[in-house]
Amino acid sequence: MKGFYRELAAMLSGAAIGIANGLFGGGGGMIAVPLLSGAMNYEEKAAHATAILIIAPVSLAGAVAYIISGFALPYVVIPAAVGMTAGGAVGALLLNGLPLAAVKAIFVAAMLAAGIRMLMP
C-alpha cells in the first residue's frame, strides 16, 4: 500500500505543479521543489533536478497552448526557449558544484524576488 500512497502523492503534486504552470504561465518549479522534498521526501538537490525535468514538458505544453490561443508569439517564445534551455544546462552544472546551503539561499532569494515583483504594479 505504501507504493500506492507514494504514487498518489506524486500525481497530486504533479497536478498542482501543472495547474500553477498553466495558470501563471510558469512558476511550477517554485512549488515543485517544496512538494518533491516535502511530500515525496526527495533530497534537496534531487528535488531541484527533478523539478527541471518536470517543468520542461509542462512548459512546452503551456507554450503551445498559449501560442494557439494567441497569447504568446512564436518569434518571442522560440528565442526565449533557446535561452532558457541554455540557462537550464548551466544551472544544472552549477547545482552539482554548489553546496546545499547555497542552493537553498539562491532558491529562497529567487522566490522572494518573484513574489515582490508580483506585488509591484
JOCOR-V503540 format. One record per residue. N is the residue number from 1. RES is the residue in one small letter. OMEGA is omega in radians with two decimals (999 if undefined). BURIAL is + if it has 16 or more other ideal C-beta (glycine too) atoms within 10 Angstrom, else -. Layout:
BEGIN
n->N res->RES omega->OMEGA burial->BURIAL
n->N res->RES omega->OMEGA burial->BURIAL
END
This chain:
BEGIN
n->1 res->m omega->-3.13 burial->-
n->2 res->k omega->3.12 burial->-
n->3 res->g omega->3.13 burial->-
n->4 res->f omega->-3.11 burial->-
n->5 res->y omega->3.09 burial->-
n->6 res->r omega->3.12 burial->-
n->7 res->e omega->3.10 burial->-
n->8 res->l omega->3.11 burial->-
n->9 res->a omega->3.12 burial->+
n->10 res->a omega->-3.14 burial->-
n->11 res->m omega->3.13 burial->-
n->12 res->l omega->3.08 burial->-
n->13 res->s omega->3.12 burial->+
n->14 res->g omega->3.11 burial->-
n->15 res->a omega->3.13 burial->-
n->16 res->a omega->3.13 burial->-
n->17 res->i omega->3.13 burial->+
n->18 res->g omega->3.12 burial->+
n->19 res->i omega->3.13 burial->-
n->20 res->a omega->-3.13 burial->+
n->21 res->n omega->-3.13 burial->+
n->22 res->g omega->-3.10 burial->+
n->23 res->l omega->-3.06 burial->-
n->24 res->f omega->-3.12 burial->-
n->25 res->g omega->-3.13 burial->-
n->26 res->g omega->3.11 burial->+
n->27 res->g omega->3.12 burial->+
n->28 res->g omega->3.13 burial->+
n->29 res->g omega->-3.14 burial->+
n->30 res->m omega->3.06 burial->+
n->31 res->i omega->3.14 burial->+
n->32 res->a omega->-3.08 burial->+
n->33 res->v omega->3.09 burial->+
n->34 res->p omega->3.12 burial->-
n->35 res->l omega->-3.13 burial->+
n->36 res->l omega->-3.11 burial->+
n->37 res->s omega->-3.12 burial->+
n->38 res->g omega->-3.06 burial->-
n->39 res->a omega->-3.07 burial->-
n->40 res->m omega->3.12 burial->-
n->41 res->n omega->3.05 burial->-
n->42 res->y omega->2.98 burial->+
n->43 res->e omega->-3.01 burial->-
n->44 res->e omega->-3.09 burial->+
n->45 res->k omega->3.08 burial->+
n->46 res->a omega->3.11 burial->-
n->47 res->a omega->3.12 burial->+
n->48 res->h omega->-3.14 burial->+
n->49 res->a omega->3.13 burial->+
n->50 res->t omega->3.12 burial->+
n->51 res->a omega->3.12 burial->+
n->52 res->i omega->-3.14 burial->+
n->53 res->l omega->3.13 burial->-
n->54 res->i omega->-3.02 burial->+
n->55 res->i omega->-3.09 burial->+
n->56 res->a omega->-3.13 burial->-
n->57 res->p omega->3.11 burial->-
n->58 res->v omega->3.12 burial->+
n->59 res->s omega->3.10 burial->+
n->60 res->l omega->3.12 burial->-
n->61 res->a omega->3.10 burial->-
n->62 res->g omega->-3.14 burial->+
n->63 res->a omega->3.13 burial->+
n->64 res->v omega->3.14 burial->-
n->65 res->a omega->3.14 burial->-
n->66 res->y omega->3.11 burial->-
n->67 res->i omega->-3.14 burial->-
n->68 res->i omega->-3.11 burial->-
n->69 res->s omega->3.10 burial->-
n->70 res->g omega->-3.14 burial->-
n->71 res->f omega->3.14 burial->-
n->72 res->a omega->-3.11 burial->+
n->73 res->l omega->-3.10 burial->-
n->74 res->p omega->-3.11 burial->-
n->75 res->y omega->3.02 burial->-
n->76 res->v omega->-3.06 burial->-
n->77 res->v omega->-3.03 burial->-
n->78 res->i omega->3.09 burial->-
n->79 res->p omega->3.11 burial->-
n->80 res->a omega->3.13 burial->-
n->81 res->a omega->3.10 burial->-
n->82 res->v omega->3.12 burial->-
n->83 res->g omega->-3.14 burial->-
n->84 res->m omega->3.09 burial->-
n->85 res->t omega->3.11 burial->-
n->86 res->a omega->3.11 burial->-
n->87 res->g omega->3.10 burial->-
n->88 res->g omega->3.11 burial->-
n->89 res->a omega->3.11 burial->-
n->90 res->v omega->3.12 burial->-
n->91 res->g omega->3.12 burial->-
n->92 res->a omega->3.09 burial->-
n->93 res->l omega->3.13 burial->-
n->94 res->l omega->-3.13 burial->-
n->95 res->l omega->-3.14 burial->+
n->96 res->n omega->-3.03 burial->-
n->97 res->g omega->-3.08 burial->-
n->98 res->l omega->3.03 burial->-
n->99 res->p omega->-3.09 burial->-
n->100 res->l omega->-3.14 burial->-
n->101 res->a omega->3.13 burial->-
n->102 res->a omega->3.12 burial->-
n->103 res->v omega->3.13 burial->+
n->104 res->k omega->-3.12 burial->-
n->105 res->a omega->3.12 burial->-
n->106 res->i omega->-3.14 burial->-
n->107 res->f omega->3.13 burial->+
n->108 res->v omega->3.13 burial->-
n->109 res->a omega->3.12 burial->-
n->110 res->a omega->3.13 burial->-
n->111 res->m omega->3.12 burial->+
n->112 res->l omega->3.14 burial->-
n->113 res->a omega->3.12 burial->-
n->114 res->a omega->3.13 burial->-
n->115 res->g omega->3.11 burial->-
n->116 res->i omega->3.14 burial->-
n->117 res->r omega->3.14 burial->-
n->118 res->m omega->-3.14 burial->-
n->119 res->l omega->-3.09 burial->-
n->120 res->m omega->-3.13 burial->-
n->121 res->p omega->999 burial->-
END
